[in-house]
Structure formats: C-alpha cells, structure tokens
Amino acid sequence: MPLLQQTDKLSPMQRTHEDRARLAIIAHDGKKADLVAFATFNRARLAEYELIATGATCDLLRDKVGLEVERVTPGPHGGDVQIASRVVEGKVDAVIFLVDPLDKHPHDPDIQTLLRICNVRNVPLATNIATADVLISSPLLESVRAAS
C-alpha cells in the first residue's frame, strides 16, 4: 500500500515526527496577542503539527499556550532567514506569519525574502488570522508531509 494511503489512515497524533506536517509560526510584536488568542483557541489542532517558531513567538506558544515548539533565532536577528532556509530545504510545509502591516520593521528585507521564498517554493503562507484558520483546518495540510 502506498505511503500516502497508509499515513492517511493514521490519526494526526499517531503520526511520527517524520509524517507530521511542519508548520513555522512567526508573529510581529503588534500581532503577538492575536497569535496567543488564535493558538489558545486552536491548541489541539496546532499540537497535531511539528511546530517551529522564531524567538519570542516560540516562547509565547510554549509558556502561554503549552505547545511543543522548536525555537529558532528571533526574527530581527535572522530567524526569518532561518525559516526561509528551511522552506528552501523542504523542511517546512507551511508558514503562519502574522504580519503587522501598520508598523515599520528594520528587518523588512528578511521578511520579504521569506514571503518570496514561500511563493517561489509554493509553500502555503498565512499572513493573518483568517488565512491561518483556513490553513490549519485544511485536510490537505495534514497529508502534505506524506506526499513529499
């Protein structure tokens, strides 16, 4: 039986780390409260994924929401580029990047690189709560790791 069909029969919590979709999460400072509310409401769903997050975003997801998250460098110190690199390597299957469009960001070139790489590599990218809800609710995201 092909791997995709075998994996589809497993519940998300029965999947190994290799089978679970890998979701990167980033939030600008002005969107961190929104992220905590989103993640708290969707805690069980997010726990189905292998999560990676930048600096303070990771700390909030761990400390305030209780999720298991791999931490990379804070965004302004290169974390956005680390996530972009993982997208290129095929080690990230989707990205939630809650962007604050009303604030200036000194590391904007890094942010634009990540957004561009997601588009070049055809990696799902949510930049607001509405699209993040759709992204984590999609059955396609659950099967993306098995198909790769």
Backbone as numpy.savetxt, mean C-alpha at the origin, in Angstrom:
# Nx Ny Nz CAx CAy CAz Cx Cy Cz
-3.27 -28.68 -10.81 -4.12 -27.50 -10.81 -3.23 -26.27 -10.81
-3.50 -25.27 -11.67 -2.67 -24.06 -11.71 -2.66 -23.33 -10.38
-1.56 -22.62 -10.13 -1.39 -21.90 -8.87 -2.52 -20.91 -8.62
-2.96 -20.20 -9.66 -4.01 -19.20 -9.48 -5.27 -19.83 -8.92
-5.65 -20.97 -9.45 -6.86 -21.63 -8.98 -6.67 -22.17 -7.56
-5.50 -22.71 -7.26 -5.25 -23.21 -5.92 -5.30 -22.09 -4.90
-4.66 -20.98 -5.19 -4.60 -19.86 -4.27 -5.97 -19.22 -4.09
-6.77 -19.17 -5.16 -8.11 -18.58 -5.06 -8.97 -19.33 -4.05
-8.68 -20.60 -3.81 -9.50 -21.39 -2.89 -9.10 -21.17 -1.44
-7.96 -20.54 -1.22 -7.52 -20.25 0.14 -8.12 -18.93 0.59
-8.49 -18.87 1.87 -8.93 -17.58 2.39 -7.69 -16.69 2.49
-7.86 -15.37 2.46 -6.71 -14.47 2.53 -5.82 -14.74 3.74
-6.40 -15.12 4.87 -5.59 -15.35 6.07 -4.82 -16.67 6.00
-5.20 -17.60 5.09 -4.50 -18.87 4.94 -3.32 -18.75 4.00
-3.25 -17.67 3.26 -2.18 -17.50 2.29 -0.86 -17.22 3.00
0.23 -17.65 2.37 1.55 -17.37 2.91 1.94 -15.95 2.54
3.06 -15.48 3.12 3.54 -14.14 2.77 3.76 -14.03 1.26
4.24 -15.10 0.63 4.51 -15.07 -0.80 3.23 -14.94 -1.62
2.11 -15.43 -1.11 0.85 -15.41 -1.84 0.05 -14.13 -1.61
0.26 -13.46 -0.49 -0.55 -12.29 -0.15 -0.12 -11.08 -0.98
-1.08 -10.31 -1.42 -0.78 -9.08 -2.15 -0.01 -8.13 -1.24
0.94 -7.42 -1.81 1.78 -6.49 -1.06 1.31 -5.07 -1.35
0.91 -4.40 -0.29 0.30 -3.08 -0.38 1.19 -2.06 0.33
1.63 -1.04 -0.40 2.40 0.05 0.21 1.44 1.16 0.60
1.67 1.75 1.77 0.80 2.83 2.26 1.67 4.02 2.67
1.27 5.18 2.16 1.95 6.43 2.45 0.86 7.47 2.69
1.10 8.40 3.61 0.15 9.49 3.82 0.90 10.76 4.18
0.59 11.82 3.48 1.15 13.12 3.86 0.65 13.49 5.24
1.37 14.37 5.92 1.02 14.75 7.29 -0.43 15.24 7.40
-0.88 16.01 6.43 -2.24 16.54 6.46 -3.31 15.49 6.23
-2.91 14.26 5.91 -3.86 13.17 5.65 -3.71 12.01 6.63
-2.84 12.15 7.61 -2.59 11.05 8.54 -3.82 10.72 9.40
-4.56 11.73 9.82 -5.78 11.47 10.60 -6.80 10.71 9.75
-6.92 11.09 8.47 -7.81 10.37 7.56 -7.35 8.92 7.40
-6.04 8.73 7.30 -5.51 7.38 7.16 -5.84 6.52 8.37
-5.65 7.05 9.57 -5.95 6.29 10.78 -7.43 5.91 10.82
-8.31 6.83 10.47 -9.74 6.52 10.44 -10.04 5.45 9.40
-9.47 5.57 8.21 -9.65 4.60 7.14 -9.14 3.22 7.56
-7.92 3.19 8.10 -7.30 1.92 8.48 -8.02 1.27 9.66
-8.51 2.06 10.59 -9.25 1.52 11.72 -10.54 0.87 11.23
-11.26 1.56 10.36 -12.50 1.03 9.81 -12.26 -0.23 8.98
-11.12 -0.28 8.27 -10.80 -1.38 7.36 -9.71 -2.30 7.91
-9.53 -2.31 9.23 -8.44 -3.07 9.84 -8.41 -4.53 9.40
-9.51 -5.22 9.48 -9.54 -6.65 9.13 -9.16 -6.86 7.67
-9.64 -5.99 6.82 -9.33 -6.10 5.39 -7.85 -5.84 5.14
-7.31 -4.80 5.74 -5.89 -4.47 5.54 -4.98 -5.56 6.10
-5.41 -6.24 7.15 -4.61 -7.31 7.74 -4.44 -8.49 6.78
-5.25 -8.56 5.74 -5.14 -9.62 4.74 -3.96 -9.43 3.81
-3.40 -8.22 3.79 -2.31 -7.89 2.88 -0.99 -7.81 3.61
0.09 -7.98 2.88 1.42 -7.71 3.40 1.62 -6.21 3.24
1.76 -5.50 4.35 1.80 -4.04 4.33 3.22 -3.50 4.47
3.48 -2.43 3.73 4.75 -1.71 3.78 4.37 -0.24 3.88
5.03 0.51 4.74 4.70 1.93 4.86 5.94 2.75 5.19
5.86 4.02 4.85 6.95 4.94 5.17 6.84 5.39 6.62
7.98 5.71 7.20 8.16 6.23 8.55 6.98 6.38 9.47
6.50 7.62 9.63 5.44 7.91 10.59 4.13 7.22 10.21
3.90 7.02 8.92 2.69 6.30 8.49 2.71 4.89 9.06
3.85 4.23 8.97 4.00 2.89 9.54 3.75 2.91 11.04
4.36 3.87 11.72 4.21 3.95 13.18 2.73 4.10 13.57
2.00 4.93 12.84 0.57 5.11 13.13 -0.22 3.82 12.89
0.07 3.14 11.78 -0.65 1.90 11.47 -0.38 0.83 12.51
0.85 0.79 13.02 1.20 -0.18 14.06 0.59 0.21 15.41
0.86 1.45 15.83 0.52 1.87 17.19 -0.95 2.20 17.39
-1.56 2.86 16.43 -2.95 3.29 16.57 -3.96 2.27 16.05
-3.55 1.48 15.04 -4.49 0.55 14.41 -4.17 -0.90 14.75
-2.93 -1.18 15.11 -2.56 -2.54 15.49 -2.27 -3.47 14.33
-1.83 -2.91 13.21 -1.51 -3.71 12.04 -0.03 -4.08 12.01
0.28 -5.20 11.40 1.67 -5.60 11.18 2.12 -4.94 9.89
3.17 -4.11 9.99 3.60 -3.31 8.84 5.12 -3.29 8.79
5.68 -3.46 7.61 7.12 -3.29 7.41 7.39 -1.81 7.23
8.39 -1.30 7.94 8.69 0.13 7.90 9.88 0.40 6.99
9.72 1.42 6.13 10.84 1.94 5.37 11.08 3.38 5.84
12.06 4.03 5.28 12.45 5.38 5.65 11.28 6.36 5.48
11.21 7.42 6.28 10.18 8.44 6.05 10.27 8.99 4.63
9.13 9.39 4.09 9.06 9.88 2.72 10.07 10.97 2.38
10.17 12.03 3.18 11.11 13.11 2.85 12.58 12.69 2.91
12.85 11.54 3.52 14.23 11.05 3.63 14.52 9.92 2.67
13.64 9.70 1.70 13.88 8.68 0.68 12.89 7.53 0.67
11.93 7.52 1.58 10.98 6.41 1.65 10.11 6.28 0.42
9.72 7.41 -0.19 8.92 7.34 -1.42 9.72 6.66 -2.53
11.01 6.95 -2.58 11.88 6.35 -3.59 12.07 4.85 -3.30
12.17 4.49 -2.01 12.27 3.06 -1.66 11.03 2.31 -2.14
9.86 2.89 -1.95 8.62 2.25 -2.40 8.62 2.16 -3.93
9.03 3.25 -4.61 9.10 3.24 -6.07 10.02 2.14 -6.56
11.15 1.96 -5.89 12.09 0.90 -6.26 11.45 -0.48 -6.14
10.69 -0.68 -5.09 10.01 -1.97 -4.90 8.93 -2.19 -5.97
8.29 -1.12 -6.38 7.32 -1.24 -7.47 8.04 -1.72 -8.74
9.17 -1.10 -9.05 9.95 -1.49 -10.23 10.37 -2.96 -10.14
10.77 -3.40 -8.96 11.22 -4.77 -8.76 10.08 -5.78 -8.71
8.84 -5.30 -8.75 7.69 -6.21 -8.67 7.41 -6.67 -7.25
7.91 -5.94 -6.27 7.74 -6.32 -4.87 6.60 -5.56 -4.18
5.89 -4.72 -4.92 4.70 -4.01 -4.43 3.62 -4.18 -5.48
2.45 -4.62 -5.04 1.36 -4.90 -5.97 0.37 -3.75 -6.11
0.29 -2.88 -5.12 -0.61 -1.73 -5.15 -0.10 -0.71 -4.14
-0.48 0.55 -4.37 -0.04 1.64 -3.51 -1.23 2.49 -3.11
-1.32 2.77 -1.81 -2.24 3.79 -1.31 -1.36 4.94 -0.85
-1.49 6.08 -1.52 -0.71 7.26 -1.19 -1.70 8.40 -0.99
-2.05 8.64 0.27 -3.00 9.71 0.57 -2.28 11.05 0.47
-2.51 11.71 -0.64 -1.83 12.95 -1.00 -2.61 14.14 -0.44
-1.87 15.09 0.11 -2.47 16.35 0.54 -2.22 17.36 -0.57
-3.21 17.59 -1.44 -3.00 18.47 -2.59 -2.93 19.95 -2.22
-3.24 20.29 -0.98 -3.25 21.69 -0.57 -2.00 22.13 0.17
-1.00 21.26 0.22 0.23 21.58 0.94 1.42 21.41 0.01
2.48 22.15 0.27 3.72 22.02 -0.49 4.57 20.93 0.15
5.30 20.21 -0.68 6.15 19.12 -0.18 7.54 19.28 -0.77
8.56 19.46 0.08 9.91 19.70 -0.44 10.46 18.51 -1.23
9.91 17.33 -0.99 10.38 16.14 -1.71 9.44 15.78 -2.86
8.81 16.81 -3.45 7.85 16.59 -4.54 8.44 15.79 -5.71
9.72 15.98 -6.09 10.26 15.14 -7.17 10.19 13.64 -6.84
10.42 13.28 -5.58 10.33 11.87 -5.17 8.89 11.37 -5.28
7.95 12.21 -4.88 6.53 11.86 -4.95 6.13 11.63 -6.40
6.54 12.55 -7.27 6.20 12.44 -8.69 6.84 11.19 -9.30
8.04 10.84 -8.85 8.69 9.62 -9.33 7.85 8.40 -8.97
7.40 8.33 -7.73 6.58 7.19 -7.31 5.29 7.11 -8.12
4.61 8.23 -8.29 3.36 8.23 -9.05 3.61 7.81 -10.50
4.69 8.32 -11.09 5.02 7.97 -12.47 5.35 6.49 -12.60
6.13 5.96 -11.68 6.52 4.54 -11.72 5.29 3.65 -11.60
4.36 4.00 -10.74 3.12 3.21 -10.62 2.38 3.20 -11.95
2.34 4.33 -12.62 1.67 4.39 -13.91 2.43 3.63 -15.00
3.75 3.75 -15.00 4.57 3.03 -15.99 4.44 1.52 -15.80
4.46 1.07 -14.54 4.42 -0.37 -14.25 3.00 -0.92 -14.14
2.00 -0.06 -14.35 0.58 -0.46 -14.29 0.22 -1.04 -12.93
0.70 -0.37 -11.88 0.42 -0.78 -10.51 -0.72 0.07 -9.98
-1.77 -0.55 -9.45 -2.90 0.22 -8.91 -2.42 1.24 -7.87
-2.96 2.46 -7.99 -2.55 3.57 -7.13 -3.77 4.34 -6.69
-3.97 4.43 -5.38 -5.07 5.21 -4.81 -4.47 6.43 -4.14
-4.98 7.62 -4.47 -4.43 8.83 -3.87 -5.42 9.53 -2.96
-6.58 8.92 -2.73 -7.55 9.47 -1.79 -8.35 8.32 -1.17
-9.13 8.63 -0.15 -9.86 7.59 0.60 -10.85 6.85 -0.29
-11.53 7.55 -1.18 -12.53 6.89 -2.04 -11.88 5.80 -2.90
-10.76 6.13 -3.54 -10.11 5.12 -4.38 -9.43 4.05 -3.54
-8.96 4.40 -2.36 -8.38 3.39 -1.46 -9.43 2.36 -1.06
-10.65 2.82 -0.78 -11.75 1.90 -0.46 -12.01 0.94 -1.60
-12.08 1.47 -2.81 -12.32 0.62 -3.99 -11.17 -0.36 -4.16
-9.95 0.12 -4.02 -8.77 -0.73 -4.22 -8.75 -1.92 -3.27
-8.91 -1.67 -1.97 -8.81 -2.80 -1.03 -10.04 -3.70 -1.06
-11.11 -3.24 -1.68 -12.32 -4.05 -1.78 -12.35 -4.90 -3.05
-11.44 -4.66 -3.95 -11.46 -5.37 -5.22 -10.97 -6.82 -5.06
-11.71 -7.78 -5.57 -11.22 -9.17 -5.56 -10.01 -9.35 -6.46
-9.81 -8.43 -7.39 -8.64 -8.52 -8.27 -7.34 -8.33 -7.48
-7.35 -7.48 -6.48 -6.14 -7.24 -5.68 -5.76 -8.50 -4.92
-6.74 -9.24 -4.47 -6.47 -10.47 -3.73 -5.76 -11.51 -4.60
-6.02 -11.51 -5.90 -5.44 -12.53 -6.75 -4.21 -12.06 -7.51
-3.82 -10.79 -7.36 -2.70 -10.26 -8.12 -1.39 -10.97 -7.80
-1.14 -11.31 -6.56 0.10 -11.98 -6.18 0.17 -13.37 -6.79
-0.93 -14.10 -6.79 -0.95 -15.45 -7.33 -0.73 -15.45 -8.84
-1.15 -14.37 -9.50 -1.03 -14.31 -10.95 0.37 -13.92 -11.40
1.16 -13.35 -10.50 2.50 -12.87 -10.91 3.53 -13.97 -10.86
